[in-house]
């Protein structure tokens, strides 16, 4: 997404908002669809990376594209309503995860080589909104401001006339006429590139792509020109501090909840020592147990699930394992004699320092499997918490939309950041799952207003020919800060809460202070 935001943002200022958005969403949809069917980890990771590159362009382009159709007096409010659809998308994703992934029975397989589990259904379902967006974009016009910036005034006039006629008819004033007093006509760089009639097609494409790359890069450099340098550096600092604290905490919260769940789960572990079991068939779920120095002779483990099972210093002789699905299960310092493994996922990495004597593995399960899931209740809780955290930002979205054009962007940004900073200190009281869930909802509901204000401010601070480029660059920086924040915050899970509290509150305080140094854009004509 970091690469996609930078690349697609720059291209949108050169080839158009609508066309670039169609390309980026198409890449996202195609690779998201294929990723749900990939059986290998490398191929799955490649498809997800390519899908992320595609979706990375959505935020900078959509905000710029939408803002260029809005009236000045309601721009902040309507852009804030647009932010709500990011929340709706998050609710959709978390609700689908909550409803689909824990249902491990929602799966089928073709032999042992191809498996389609419930999490693959979730990945596939998450691609549907992008397909719907592509369908809607096919009937949407290009931004008239983009056309005007590139000298296509006839096309811009037709779009503005269509918008005007639709709005006036809806208001009951069909007789009002829209007129354009000045039109900015510029010479496009593409017009200056002569390809020659005798050039081969690949040479023409190489020249066009090279020219496009130079245009995008030179446009990016103008964001740091003396006219915009101070604004860009200030916005970089605000975006970085906001992303570092917000994404760091929003990932730290679920990890803390899972840590508390694991502690509770570990406290209920059952221990067995020196047991001797012969001629027994196990065909029921084995869960959360530790077996030490056990001896198993001619036992059968068939059609069962092993969850959080550990066998230590145990002997398995003439045993039979068939159709085993395991998670967080390990055999440590065990010995297997004349034992057969058929259609199991007990791979070699689960046999830690174990000996295999005359033992055979047949038709091992393949493909990407969900592993290390403690129990279904915890799985439901993880996705339910994500759903609640996403839903909690709804009040903040509504408040910011209603007040954005009344109190201004800077007050909204700084005020929300300060309140979020104060709320960070309540994290020290999060000693239970319910407390952490409540704090997650509180922080998300407060901080969303600052994000809405920051998005609106970014759109209004840059002119039309640099808007997507600047937004894409700042959004790419946001992803970099998010990676850094997540890495630092999650490393302290189960160790201390003081470091995440200090880092998050410090970053938010710095962001709110710097935000007040930016120019207020409320009531400003979009450049």
C-alpha positions in Angstrom: 0.0 0.0 0.0 2.9 2.3 0.7 4.3 1.9 -2.8 0.8 2.0 -4.4 -0.1 5.3 -2.6 3.0 7.0 -4.0 2.8 5.6 -7.5 -0.9 5.9 -8.2 -1.1 9.3 -6.5 1.6 10.6 -8.9 0.0 9.0 -12.0 -3.5 10.5 -11.1 -2.1 14.0 -11.6 -0.9 13.1 -15.1 -3.4 10.6 -16.7 -6.5 11.4 -14.7 -8.2 10.5 -11.4 -10.8 8.2 -12.8 -8.6 6.3 -15.1 -5.9 5.8 -12.5 -8.4 4.7 -9.9 -9.9 2.2 -12.4 -6.5 0.7 -13.0 -5.5 0.5 -9.3 -8.8 -1.0 -8.2 -8.7 -3.6 -11.1 -5.2 -4.7 -10.0 -6.5 -5.0 -6.4 -9.6 -7.0 -7.4 -7.7 -9.4 -9.7 -5.0 -10.3 -7.3 -7.3 -10.4 -4.3 -9.4 -12.9 -6.2 -6.5 -15.1 -7.1 -4.9 -14.9 -3.6 -7.9 -16.8 -2.2 -7.1 -19.8 -4.4 -3.3 -19.8 -4.0 -2.1 -22.9 -2.1 1.6 -22.0 -1.7 2.8 -19.4 0.8 5.0 -17.5 -1.7 2.3 -17.3 -4.4 -0.2 -16.2 -1.8 2.1 -13.5 -0.4 2.9 -12.2 -4.0 -0.9 -11.9 -4.7 -1.5 -10.1 -1.5 1.4 -7.7 -2.1 0.2 -7.0 -5.6 -3.4 -6.4 -4.3 -2.0 -4.0 -1.7 -0.2 -2.0 -4.4 -3.5 -1.7 -6.2 -5.5 -0.6 -3.2 -2.8 1.8 -2.0 -3.9 4.4 -4.6 -7.5 4.5 -3.4 -7.2 7.0 -0.6 -5.2 9.8 -2.2 -7.2 9.5 -5.5 -10.7 9.2 -4.0 -10.3 12.2 -1.7 -8.9 14.4 -4.5 -11.4 13.2 -7.0 -14.4 13.7 -4.7 -13.2 17.1 -3.4 -13.1 18.5 -7.0 -16.9 18.1 -7.3 -17.8 19.7 -4.0 -19.0 23.2 -3.2 -16.7 25.3 -1.1 -19.1 25.8 1.9 -19.8 22.1 2.4 -16.5 20.6 1.3 -15.3 19.7 4.8 -18.5 18.1 5.8 -18.9 16.0 2.7 -15.3 14.8 2.8 -15.9 13.8 6.4 -18.9 11.8 5.3 -16.6 10.2 2.7 -14.3 9.2 5.6 -17.2 7.3 7.1 -17.1 4.9 4.1 -13.6 3.8 5.2 -15.2 2.9 8.5 -18.1 1.1 6.8 -15.5 -0.9 4.8 -13.7 -1.8 8.0 -17.0 -2.9 9.6 -17.7 -5.0 6.5 -14.3 -6.7 6.7 -14.4 -7.3 10.4 -18.0 -8.5 10.3 -17.1 -10.9 7.5 -14.1 -12.1 9.4 -16.2 -12.6 12.6 -18.9 -14.5 10.6 -16.8 -16.6 8.3 -13.3 -17.4 9.6 -14.1 -19.2 12.9 -16.3 -21.6 10.9 -13.6 -24.1 10.2 -16.1 -26.5 8.7 -16.7 -24.1 5.8 -14.1 -25.8 3.6 -13.6 -28.4 1.0 -10.6 -30.2 -0.5 -9.7 -32.0 -3.6 -7.4 -34.8 -2.5 -4.6 -33.6 -0.2 -3.1 -31.1 -2.7 -5.9 -28.5 -2.9 -7.8 -27.1 0.1 -10.2 -24.2 0.4 -10.7 -23.2 4.0 -13.0 -20.7 5.6 -10.4 -17.9 5.7 -10.1 -18.2 1.9 -13.9 -17.5 1.7 -13.2 -14.4 3.7 -10.4 -13.2 1.4 -12.7 -13.8 -1.6 -15.7 -11.9 0.0 -13.4 -8.9 0.8 -12.8 -8.5 -3.0 -16.5 -7.8 -3.7 -16.6 -4.1 -2.7 -13.7 -3.3 -5.1 -15.6 -5.0 -8.0 -18.6 -2.9 -7.1 -16.5 0.2 -7.1 -15.1 -0.5 -10.5 -18.6 -1.0 -11.9 -19.7 2.4 -10.4 -16.6 4.2 -11.8 -17.4 3.1 -15.3 -20.4 5.5 -15.3 -18.6 8.3 -13.4 -17.1 11.3 -15.3 -13.5 12.5 -15.0 -12.7 15.4 -12.7 -13.4 18.7 -14.5 -10.5 20.3 -12.6 -8.1 17.7 -14.1 -9.4 18.5 -17.6 -9.0 22.2 -17.0 -5.5 21.8 -15.7 -4.6 19.9 -18.8 -6.2 22.2 -21.3 -9.2 20.0 -22.1 -11.7 22.7 -21.5 -14.4 21.3 -23.8 -14.6 18.1 -21.8 -14.5 20.0 -18.5 -17.4 22.2 -19.8 -19.6 19.2 -20.6 -19.0 17.7 -17.2 -19.7 20.9 -15.4 -22.8 21.5 -17.4 -24.1 18.0 -16.6 -23.4 18.6 -12.9 -25.0 22.0 -13.0 -28.2 20.8 -14.8 -28.6 17.9 -12.4 -28.2 20.1 -9.3 -30.5 23.0 -10.6 -33.2 20.6 -11.6 -33.1 19.0 -8.1 -33.4 22.4 -6.5 -36.2 23.6 -8.8 -34.2 26.2 -10.8 -33.7 24.7 -14.2 -33.5 28.1 -15.8 -30.2 29.0 -14.1 -27.2 28.9 -16.5 -23.7 28.0 -15.5 -20.9 30.0 -17.2 -17.1 29.8 -17.2 -15.3 33.1 -17.2 -11.6 32.0 -17.4 -10.1 28.8 -18.7 -6.6 27.7 -18.1 -5.2 26.2 -21.3 -1.8 24.6 -21.0 0.4 22.6 -23.4 0.6 19.0 -22.3 4.0 17.3 -22.1 2.7 14.5 -24.3 2.2 16.9 -27.1 5.8 17.8 -27.1 7.0 14.2 -27.5 7.4 13.3 -31.1 7.5 9.6 -31.7 8.1 9.4 -35.4 6.1 7.5 -38.0 8.7 4.8 -38.5 9.2 3.9 -34.8 8.3 0.4 -33.6 5.5 0.0 -31.2 7.7 -0.9 -28.3 9.9 2.1 -28.9 6.8 4.4 -28.8 5.7 2.8 -25.6 9.2 3.1 -24.1 9.3 6.8 -25.0 5.8 7.4 -23.6 6.5 5.6 -20.4 9.8 7.4 -20.0 8.1 10.7 -20.6 5.4 9.8 -18.1 7.9 8.8 -15.4 9.8 12.2 -15.8 6.5 14.1 -15.6 5.5 12.3 -12.4 8.9 12.7 -10.8 9.2 16.4 -11.7 5.7 17.0 -10.4 6.7 15.2 -7.1 9.7 17.5 -6.8 7.5 20.6 -7.1 5.8 19.5 -3.8 9.2 20.5 -2.2 9.5 23.8 -4.1 10.0 26.9 -2.0 6.3 27.7 -2.3 5.2 24.4 -0.7 8.3 23.3 1.2 7.2 24.5 4.6 3.7 23.1 4.2 5.0 19.7 3.0 7.5 19.3 5.9 4.9 20.3 8.4 2.3 17.9 6.9 5.0 15.1 6.9 5.5 15.6 10.6 1.8 15.6 11.4 1.0 12.6 9.2 4.0 10.6 10.7 3.1 11.4 14.3 -0.6 10.6 13.8 0.1 7.3 12.0 2.8 6.2 14.4 0.5 6.5 17.4 -2.8 5.5 15.8 -1.7 2.3 14.0 0.7 1.4 16.7 -2.1 1.4 19.3 -4.8 -0.1 17.2 -2.6 -3.2 16.6 -1.3 -3.1 20.1 -4.8 -3.3 21.6 -5.8 -6.7 19.9 -2.3 -8.1 20.7 -2.8 -7.2 24.4 -6.3 -8.8 24.3 -4.8 -12.0 22.8 -2.1 -11.9 25.4 -4.6 -11.8 28.2 -6.6 -14.6 26.5 -3.5 -16.7 26.3 -2.7 -16.2 29.9 -6.2 -17.3 30.8 -6.0 -20.2 28.4 -2.7 -21.3 29.8 -4.0 -21.3 33.3 -6.5 -24.0 32.3 -3.9 -26.4 30.8 -4.2 -30.0 31.9 -1.0 -32.0 32.7 -0.6 -35.8 32.4 2.6 -37.7 33.3 3.8 -41.3 32.8 0.6 -42.6 31.3 0.5 -45.9 29.5 -2.2 -46.3 26.9 -2.6 -49.4 24.7 -5.1 -50.4 21.9 -7.2 -47.2 22.2 -8.8 -45.2 19.4 -8.8 -41.4 19.8 -11.5 -39.9 17.6 -12.4 -36.8 19.6 -10.8 -33.3 19.9 -7.7 -33.1 22.1 -7.1 -29.6 23.4 -4.9 -27.7 25.8 -3.0 -30.6 27.3 0.6 -31.5 28.1 1.6 -35.1 28.2 5.0 -36.0 29.6 6.8 -39.4 29.5 3.8 -41.2 28.2 3.9 -44.6 26.4 1.4 -45.3 23.6 1.3 -48.7 22.0 -0.9 -49.7 19.0 -3.1 -46.6 19.5 -5.1 -44.9 16.7 -5.6 -41.2 16.4 -8.2 -40.7 13.7 -10.4 -37.9 12.4 -9.6 -35.5 15.1 -8.3 -32.0 15.9 -5.4 -31.3 18.1 -5.3 -27.8 19.6 -2.5 -26.6 21.9 -1.3 -30.1 22.5 2.3 -30.9 23.7 3.8 -34.4 24.0 7.2 -34.4 25.7 9.6 -37.4 26.1 6.9 -39.8 25.0 7.0 -43.1 23.1 4.6 -43.9 20.2 5.0 -47.5 19.0 2.9 -49.1 16.2 0.5 -46.1 16.3 -1.6 -44.8 13.5 -2.4 -41.1 12.8 -5.1 -40.4 10.1 -6.8 -37.2 9.1 -5.3 -35.0 11.8 -5.8 -31.2 11.8 -3.6 -29.5 14.4 -2.8 -26.1 15.7 -0.1 -25.1 18.2 0.7 -28.8 18.6 4.2 -30.1 19.1 6.0 -33.4 19.9 9.2 -32.7 21.8 11.9 -35.3 22.3 9.5 -38.1 21.3 10.2 -41.4 19.7 8.0 -42.9 16.9 8.5 -46.6 16.1 6.7 -48.3 13.2 4.1 -45.4 13.2 2.1 -44.4 10.1 1.0 -40.8 9.4 -1.7 -40.6 6.8 -3.3 -37.3 5.6 -2.1 -35.2 8.5 -0.6 -31.8 9.0 1.9 -33.1 11.5 4.9 -31.7 9.6 8.5 -32.2 10.6 8.7 -28.8 12.3 6.1 -30.0 14.8 8.4 -32.9 15.7 11.0 -31.1 17.8 14.1 -33.2 18.5 12.1 -36.4 17.9 13.2 -39.7 16.5 11.4 -41.5 13.6 12.2 -45.3 13.4 10.6 -47.2 10.6 7.8 -44.6 10.5 6.1 -43.3 7.3 4.3 -40.2 6.2 1.7 -40.6 3.4 -0.4 -37.9 1.7 0.5 -35.0 4.0 -2.0 -32.1 3.9 -0.8 -29.2 1.8 -1.7 -25.6 1.3 -2.1 -22.7 3.6 -3.8 -23.7 6.9 -4.9 -21.6 9.8 -2.6 -22.6 12.6 -1.9 -21.7 16.2 -5.6 -20.9 17.1 -6.1 -21.7 20.7 -9.9 -22.3 20.6 -12.9 -21.2 18.6 -14.2 -18.9 21.4 -10.9 -16.9 21.3 -11.2 -16.8 17.5 -14.7 -15.4 17.7 -13.5 -12.9 20.3 -10.6 -11.6 18.1 -12.9 -10.8 15.2 -15.7 -9.5 17.4 -13.3 -7.1 19.1 -12.2 -5.9 15.6 -15.8 -5.3 14.7 -16.5 -3.3 17.9 -13.3 -1.2 17.4 -14.4 -0.3 13.9 -18.0 0.4 14.9 -16.8 2.7 17.7 -15.5 5.3 15.3 -19.1 6.0 14.1 -19.9 8.8 16.7 -16.6 10.5 16.0 -17.2 10.4 12.3 -20.7 12.0 12.7 -19.4 14.7 15.1 -16.5 15.6 12.8 -18.7 15.8 9.7 -21.2 18.1 11.4 -18.5 20.4 12.9 -15.8 20.4 10.3 -17.0 23.5 8.5 -18.1 25.3 11.7 -15.0 25.1 13.9 -12.4 24.6 11.2 -9.9 21.9 10.2 -7.1 22.9 12.6 -9.2 23.1 15.7 -10.7 19.7 14.9 -7.3 18.2 14.2 -5.5 19.6 17.2 -8.5 19.2 19.6 -9.0 15.5 18.7 -5.3 14.8 19.0 -5.1 16.4 22.4 -8.1 14.4 23.7 -6.6 11.2 22.2 -3.3 12.0 23.9 -5.1 12.3 27.3 -7.0 9.0 26.7 -3.7 7.2 26.2 -3.0 7.5 29.9 -6.1 5.4 30.7 -4.3 2.4 29.2 -2.6 1.8 32.5 -6.0 0.7 33.8 -6.4 -2.0 31.1 -5.8 -5.1 33.1 -8.7 -7.2 31.7 -10.2 -8.1 28.3 -13.3 -5.9 28.9 -11.2 -2.9 29.9 -8.9 -3.2 26.9 -11.9 -3.5 24.6 -13.5 -0.4 26.1 -10.2 1.6 25.8 -9.9 0.5 22.2 -13.3 1.8 21.4 -12.7 5.0 23.3 -9.4 5.7 21.5 -10.8 4.9 18.1 -13.9 7.0 18.6 -11.9 10.1 19.6 -9.0 9.9 17.2 -11.1 9.4 14.0 -12.0 13.1 14.0 -8.3 14.1 13.7 -7.9 11.8 10.7 -10.9 13.3 9.0 -9.6 16.8 9.6 -6.1 15.8 8.3 -7.6 14.3 5.1 -9.6 17.5 4.4 -6.6 19.7 5.2 -4.3 17.7 2.8 -6.8 18.0 0.0 -7.1 21.8 0.4 -3.5 22.7 0.9 -2.3 21.7 -2.6 -3.4 22.8 -6.1 -5.1 20.4 -8.5 -2.0 19.5 -10.4 -0.2 18.4 -7.2 -3.1 17.3 -5.1 -2.9 13.5 -5.7 0.9 13.5 -5.8 1.2 15.2 -2.4 -1.6 13.1 -0.9 -0.1 9.9 -2.2 3.3 10.8 -0.9 2.0 11.7 2.6 -0.1 8.5 2.6 2.9 6.4 1.7 4.8 8.1 4.6 1.7 7.2 6.8 2.2 3.5 6.0 5.9 3.7 6.8 5.1 5.3 10.2 2.5 2.7 10.8 5.0 -0.1 10.2 7.4 1.5 12.6 4.7 2.1 15.3 3.4 -1.4 15.0 6.9 -2.9 15.3 7.7 -0.9 18.4 4.4 -1.1 20.2 3.8 -4.9 19.7 7.4 -5.7 21.0 6.3 -4.5 24.4 3.1 -6.7 24.7 3.3 -8.6 27.9 6.3 -6.6 29.1 5.2 -3.1 29.9 2.5 -0.6 29.1 4.6 2.5 29.9 6.5 2.6 26.7 3.4 2.5 24.4 1.7 5.1 26.5 4.6 7.5 26.5 5.3 7.0 22.7 1.7 7.3 21.7 0.9 10.4 23.9 4.1 12.1 22.9 3.5 11.6 19.2 -0.1 12.8 19.5 1.0 15.9 21.5 3.7 16.7 18.9 1.2 16.3 16.1 -1.4 18.6 17.7 1.2 21.3 18.3 2.5 21.1 14.7 -1.0 21.1 13.3 -1.7 24.5 14.8 1.2 25.9 12.8 -0.5 25.0 9.5 -2.7 27.4 7.6 -6.4 27.2 8.1 -8.2 26.2 4.9 -11.8 26.6 5.9 -13.6 28.8 3.4 -10.7 28.6 1.0 -11.3 28.3 -2.7 -10.0 24.9 -3.9 -6.9 25.7 -6.0 
